[in-house]
């Protein structure tokens, strides 16, 4: 009887751990979406890869995590978010950001698992 209870407990732990690992990527997408809605570049930066491919207004460059955060901080300073609607599917995060000054931007992020951590490896603002 003790052996059966032990096996059931171990099985339950394994199932719960697998569910938590499956939901990681979605949690990162939600945290990033919430941070963008509030214009919080530092909160977005927590989820950046060490090197990020950045496309801003058609200009592409490879930036470090700190450079990417500075780009985001400046973008949010000039374009304070008022509404952000987004979708997330299979590592691709797409959204439309409406700013307080009435402008609208399309944002796209790619989230990948790097060194067992889900991070943003690409982002694009159009």
Secondary structure, DSSP 4 states (H G I P E B T S, - for coil): -HHHHHHHHHHHHHHHHHHHHHTHHHHHHHHHHHHHHHT-HHHHHTTEEEEEEEEETTEEEEEEHHHHHHHHHHHHHHS-EEEEEEEEETTEEEEEEEETTS-EEEEEEEEEEETTEEEEEEEEE-
